[in-house]
Amino acid sequence: MIGRHFAVVAVAFAFGFAGCKKLPNPLAKADKGSPSPAPAQAATATPVPTPAKPTVDQSAQVVVYGYHRFVDKVRRPDTEITPQMFEEQMKELKDKNIPVIGMQDFLAWKRGEKSIPPKSAVITLDDGWITQYTVAWPILKKYEFPFTMFVYTEGLRPGGHFAGGGMMTWDQLAEMRDAGVDIQAHSVTHQDLRKPYDAIAKKKLSPEEYTEWLRNETAGVKKTLEEKLGIRVNAYAVPYGKHDENVRKAVMDAGYEGMFTVYGQPLTFGSAMDSLGRYLMEANKPKVFTDALAFGGASAGAGPAVAQVTTATLSPQPAEGETVKTATPLIKANLATFGEFEPDSLQMRISGLGLVQHQYDPATKTISYQLTQKLRDKSATVIIEARAGARKQQGSWSFNIDEAAGGAAAPAAGASPSPAKR
């Protein structure tokens, strides 16, 4: 009896629950009959693979050409060439199948991030002359050659130093930027950066003023170009190609990857980034263009790495930054730090003269050259090179010439008395 009563109650209890609608409980995690979720495990971050750097040809060589003005009637052959000559040179590059690469490709190769052809050329245009916009650009577009503009901002500023009908405008430069032209820095005022003298203010600078002025000529121009054009500026062409250790340090401290000069040489993977030589094209020296295409006379891919020797170890005469009272000084340097090198490979170059017939004393390891021809400029740069097998040693320094001593020779007949922009 008790068992039957219990069974009836159990059945009624079951039916009662079956007739009730169960409301969901938003706080309930799960029904007891549901399987429990697996305990959460700490997420393991999948490592992002680091892309391997491409294997670059470290024996490749690059020649960098520099141009200024393009005129039908040449008056300053050191900075001018005719449009016809320029087109002939571009055609020669095309006909000889010399790849013309962009500045950023060159810098990426120097960083070890990109391969370039075994022998390449880079084209640069200095200052921002209007004929670069009206003459050179259409020719370069015709041959589909990339190129770099090295501009100094005071020339572009309306009413600025050397601005006017001969220079481009900011709008024209922006048009070139929009077309993919690489734009880089060439200082603010285009002065000899080694000298503590502001030619625009006509003021000799104190050491503190010179430091600030030099910072503006290097870091300041970079900031202006980047802000005004919205570009990345990472290359610098030093005015006139003249530099010393202070200038090189200021340029590289400003965040540039490379500083370019005007002393042409094939550039290799090991070339010093603070003194990258360019071949400046002059109307009366057309052979410079074809000589550069010989890439130093080396066979394909045989360019030696270059080791830069510091100026101090050369004990140069005249000393770095010294002002001499004669335009025909004796030039000397001690090459003990060059180590063993092939004597036949030893060369000395002097700005304004080029390669000179030096004297070398192996006993004292001293190289020397007595100038007999007066230097025309107010300063000079000396470059010394020597090769040891596949390695090239190179050293350079600059000195000044006192104007009062009559060191600067009179300009050639018909030449403009104003200095050409480089």
C-alpha positions in Angstrom: 0.0 0.0 0.0 2.7 2.3 0.9 4.7 1.4 -2.2 1.6 2.0 -4.4 1.0 5.5 -2.8 4.6 6.4 -3.3 4.4 5.5 -7.0 1.3 7.6 -7.5 2.9 10.6 -5.8 6.1 10.2 -8.0 4.1 10.1 -11.2 2.1 13.2 -10.2 5.2 15.0 -9.3 6.8 14.2 -12.7 3.7 15.3 -14.6 3.6 18.6 -12.5 7.1 19.5 -13.6 6.4 18.5 -17.2 3.5 20.9 -17.4 5.6 23.9 -16.1 7.5 26.1 -18.6 11.1 26.3 -17.6 12.4 30.0 -17.8 16.0 30.5 -18.8 18.4 31.6 -16.2 20.8 34.1 -17.7 23.2 33.6 -14.8 23.4 29.8 -15.2 26.6 28.7 -16.9 25.3 25.3 -18.1 22.8 22.6 -17.3 24.1 19.9 -15.0 23.6 17.4 -17.8 25.6 19.4 -20.3 29.3 18.6 -20.7 31.6 21.1 -19.0 33.7 23.3 -21.3 37.4 22.5 -21.5 39.4 24.8 -19.2 40.8 27.8 -21.0 44.4 27.6 -21.8 46.9 30.4 -22.1 47.1 31.6 -25.7 50.4 30.9 -27.3 51.5 33.7 -29.7 52.5 32.4 -33.1 55.9 34.0 -33.8 56.0 36.2 -36.8 58.7 35.0 -39.1 61.5 37.5 -39.7 62.0 37.8 -43.4 65.5 36.9 -44.4 67.5 39.7 -46.0 68.1 39.1 -49.7 71.5 38.1 -50.8 73.0 41.2 -52.4 75.9 41.4 -54.8 78.5 43.1 -52.7 80.9 43.3 -55.7 78.5 45.5 -57.6 79.6 49.1 -58.6 77.7 52.3 -59.1 78.6 55.6 -60.8 76.7 58.7 -59.8 76.4 61.5 -62.3 75.8 65.1 -61.3 74.3 67.9 -63.5 73.5 71.6 -63.0 72.2 73.8 -65.9 71.2 73.0 -69.4 71.7 75.8 -71.9 72.0 76.3 -75.6 74.9 78.7 -75.2 77.4 77.6 -72.6 79.1 80.4 -70.6 80.1 78.5 -67.5 81.4 75.1 -68.8 82.1 73.9 -65.2 78.3 73.8 -64.4 76.6 74.0 -67.8 76.0 71.6 -70.7 73.8 71.8 -73.8 70.5 69.9 -74.0 72.0 68.1 -77.0 75.0 66.8 -75.0 72.7 65.7 -72.2 70.5 63.8 -74.5 73.5 62.1 -76.2 74.7 61.0 -72.8 71.4 59.6 -71.8 71.2 57.8 -75.1 74.6 56.3 -74.5 73.5 54.9 -71.2 70.5 53.3 -72.9 72.5 52.1 -75.9 75.2 50.5 -73.7 72.5 48.9 -71.5 73.8 50.6 -68.4 70.9 50.2 -65.8 69.9 53.6 -64.3 68.7 53.0 -60.8 67.0 55.3 -58.3 68.8 56.8 -55.3 66.6 54.8 -52.9 67.6 51.6 -54.6 71.2 52.5 -54.2 70.8 53.3 -50.5 68.8 50.0 -50.0 71.7 48.1 -51.6 74.1 49.9 -49.3 72.0 48.7 -46.3 72.1 45.2 -47.6 68.4 45.1 -48.3 68.2 45.0 -52.1 70.1 43.7 -55.0 71.2 45.9 -57.9 72.8 45.1 -61.3 76.6 44.5 -61.3 77.2 47.9 -62.9 74.6 50.7 -62.5 74.3 54.5 -62.8 72.5 57.1 -60.7 71.5 60.5 -62.1 71.4 63.6 -59.9 70.5 67.2 -60.6 71.8 69.9 -58.2 70.4 73.2 -56.9 66.9 73.4 -58.5 67.6 75.3 -61.7 64.5 75.9 -63.9 66.2 74.2 -66.9 66.1 70.9 -64.9 62.3 71.2 -65.0 62.0 72.5 -68.6 64.9 70.6 -70.3 66.3 67.7 -68.3 63.0 66.3 -67.0 61.4 65.7 -70.4 64.6 64.0 -71.6 64.8 61.8 -68.6 61.1 60.9 -69.0 61.7 60.0 -72.6 64.4 57.4 -71.5 62.4 56.4 -68.4 65.3 57.1 -66.2 64.8 57.7 -62.4 66.7 60.6 -61.0 67.3 62.7 -57.8 67.0 66.4 -57.3 69.4 67.9 -54.7 67.9 71.3 -53.9 68.9 74.2 -51.6 65.9 75.8 -50.1 67.0 79.5 -50.1 67.0 79.3 -53.9 63.4 78.1 -54.0 62.1 80.6 -51.6 60.5 83.7 -53.3 62.9 86.5 -52.7 65.5 84.1 -51.3 69.2 84.0 -51.9 69.8 83.3 -55.7 66.1 82.8 -56.2 64.5 84.3 -59.3 64.0 83.5 -63.0 66.9 81.0 -63.0 65.4 78.8 -60.3 62.4 76.5 -59.9 59.4 77.2 -57.7 58.1 75.1 -54.9 55.0 74.3 -57.0 57.2 73.0 -59.8 59.2 70.9 -57.4 55.9 69.5 -55.9 54.8 68.6 -59.4 58.0 66.6 -59.9 57.5 65.0 -56.5 54.0 63.9 -57.5 55.4 62.3 -60.7 57.8 60.2 -58.5 61.0 62.2 -58.7 63.2 61.7 -55.7 64.0 65.0 -53.9 66.9 65.4 -51.5 68.9 68.1 -49.6 71.6 70.4 -50.8 71.8 72.8 -47.8 69.8 75.9 -47.0 72.0 78.7 -48.5 74.6 76.8 -50.6 77.7 78.0 -48.9 81.1 76.4 -48.1 80.0 74.7 -44.9 83.5 74.4 -43.5 83.8 78.2 -43.0 82.3 80.0 -40.0 80.9 82.8 -42.1 77.3 83.6 -43.1 77.7 85.0 -46.6 74.1 86.2 -46.7 74.3 88.0 -43.3 77.9 89.0 -44.2 78.9 88.0 -40.7 81.7 86.0 -39.2 80.3 83.4 -36.8 81.4 82.6 -33.3 82.0 78.9 -32.5 78.6 78.7 -30.9 76.9 80.5 -33.8 78.7 78.4 -36.3 77.5 75.2 -34.6 73.9 76.4 -34.8 74.3 77.7 -38.4 75.8 74.3 -39.5 72.9 72.5 -37.8 70.4 74.6 -39.8 72.3 74.0 -43.1 72.0 70.2 -42.5 69.2 69.3 -40.1 67.2 72.4 -40.9 67.0 71.9 -44.6 65.9 68.3 -44.0 63.0 69.4 -41.8 61.9 72.1 -44.3 61.8 69.7 -47.2 60.0 67.0 -45.3 57.4 69.3 -43.9 56.8 71.3 -47.0 56.7 68.4 -49.5 55.7 65.5 -47.2 58.7 63.4 -48.3 61.4 61.4 -46.7 64.8 63.1 -47.0 67.8 60.7 -46.4 70.5 61.9 -48.8 72.6 65.1 -48.8 74.9 66.7 -51.4 77.4 68.9 -49.8 77.7 72.3 -51.6 80.7 72.6 -53.9 81.7 69.1 -52.7 83.7 70.7 -49.9 83.7 69.1 -46.5 85.7 68.3 -43.4 85.2 66.2 -40.4 82.9 68.8 -38.8 80.7 68.9 -41.9 80.6 65.2 -42.3 79.6 64.7 -38.7 76.9 67.3 -38.8 75.4 65.7 -41.9 75.3 62.2 -40.6 74.1 63.4 -37.1 71.2 65.0 -38.9 69.9 61.6 -39.9 71.0 61.3 -43.5 72.1 57.9 -44.8 74.6 59.2 -47.2 76.5 62.4 -48.1 77.6 63.0 -51.7 80.6 65.0 -52.9 81.7 66.0 -56.4 84.9 63.8 -56.6 83.9 61.1 -59.0 84.7 57.4 -58.3 82.9 54.1 -58.8 81.0 53.5 -55.5 81.2 50.0 -54.0 79.4 48.2 -51.2 82.2 49.3 -48.8 82.4 53.0 -49.9 82.2 55.4 -46.9 78.6 56.7 -46.6 79.9 60.2 -45.5 81.9 60.9 -48.7 80.2 59.3 -51.8 81.8 60.6 -54.9 79.9 61.8 -58.0 81.0 62.6 -61.5 80.1 66.3 -62.2 79.4 66.8 -65.8 81.1 69.8 -67.5 80.6 71.0 -71.1 84.3 71.1 -71.8 85.1 67.7 -70.3 82.8 65.2 -72.1 85.3 62.4 -71.6 84.4 62.4 -67.9 81.1 60.8 -68.8 82.6 57.9 -70.7 85.5 57.5 -68.3 83.0 56.9 -65.5 81.4 54.1 -67.6 84.7 52.2 -67.4 83.9 51.7 -63.7 87.5 52.2 -62.8 88.6 49.9 -65.5 87.7 46.9 -63.4 86.0 43.8 -64.8 82.3 43.1 -64.0 81.7 42.7 -60.3 85.3 43.3 -59.4 85.0 46.5 -57.5 87.2 46.5 -54.4 85.8 47.4 -51.0 86.9 50.8 -49.8 88.4 51.5 -46.4 88.3 55.1 -45.3 91.4 56.3 -43.4 90.8 59.0 -40.9 92.4 62.4 -41.6 94.3 62.6 -38.4 96.3 59.5 -39.2 97.6 61.0 -42.4 99.3 63.9 -40.7 98.5 66.0 -43.8 100.3 69.1 -44.9 98.6 71.6 -45.1 96.6 70.4 -42.2 92.8 69.7 -42.2 91.1 73.1 -42.2 94.3 75.1 -42.3 94.5 78.4 -44.2 97.7 78.8 -46.2 99.1 82.0 -47.6 100.0 80.6 -51.0 98.0 79.1 -53.9 101.0 76.7 -54.7 101.6 74.9 -51.4 103.5 71.7 -50.9 101.0 68.9 -50.3 102.2 65.9 -48.2 100.7 63.0 -46.2 102.0 60.0 -44.3 100.6 56.7 -45.5 101.8 54.4 -42.7 98.2 53.6 -41.8 97.5 52.5 -45.3 99.4 49.3 -44.6 100.9 47.3 -47.5 99.6 48.4 -50.9 100.5 48.2 -54.5 102.7 51.2 -55.3 101.5 51.4 -58.8 97.9 51.9 -57.6 98.8 55.0 -55.5 97.0 58.1 -56.7 96.6 61.7 -55.6 93.8 64.0 -56.7 93.4 67.7 -56.0 90.1 69.5 -56.5 90.4 71.8 -59.5 93.3 69.9 -60.9 92.3 66.2 -60.9 95.0 63.5 -60.9 98.5 64.8 -60.3 101.9 63.3 -60.7 102.9 62.8 -57.0 106.2 61.7 -55.5 106.3 58.7 -53.0 109.1 57.8 -50.6 108.6 54.2 -49.5 111.2 54.6 -46.7 109.2 57.3 -44.9 105.8 56.2 -46.6 105.3 59.9 -47.5 103.4 61.0 -50.6 103.9 64.6 -51.8 103.2 67.0 -54.6 104.5 70.5 -55.1 101.9 72.7 -56.8 103.3 74.8 -59.6 99.9 75.8 -61.0 97.9 78.1 -58.8 94.7 76.8 -57.3 91.7 78.8 -58.6 89.4 78.3 -55.6 89.6 79.6 -52.1 89.9 76.0 -50.8 91.0 72.6 -52.0 90.3 69.0 -51.2 93.0 66.3 -51.6 92.0 62.6 -52.1 94.6 59.8 -51.9 93.9 56.2 -52.9 95.8 53.0 -53.0 94.9 49.3 -53.5 95.9 46.1 -51.7 94.5 43.2 -53.7 90.7 43.5 -53.6 90.8 46.2 -51.0 91.2 50.0 -51.6 92.4 52.5 -49.0 91.2 56.0 -49.2 91.9 59.2 -47.3 91.0 62.9 -47.9 91.2 66.3 -46.3 90.6 70.0 -47.2 92.5 73.2 -46.6 91.8 76.9 -47.3 93.7 79.5 -49.3 94.1 83.1 -48.1 92.5 85.5 -50.6 94.8 88.4 -49.5 97.8 86.3 -50.6 96.5 86.2 -54.2 95.9 82.5 -54.0 92.9 82.5 -56.2 93.8 82.8 -59.9 92.0 85.2 -62.0 88.9 83.7 -63.7 89.2 82.6 -67.3 88.3 85.2 -70.0 84.6 85.4 -70.5 83.8 83.6 -67.3 81.3 85.1 -64.9 82.9 86.5 -61.7 80.2 84.9 -59.5 80.9 81.4 -58.2 79.1 78.6 -59.9 76.7 76.6 -57.8 77.7 73.0 -57.3 
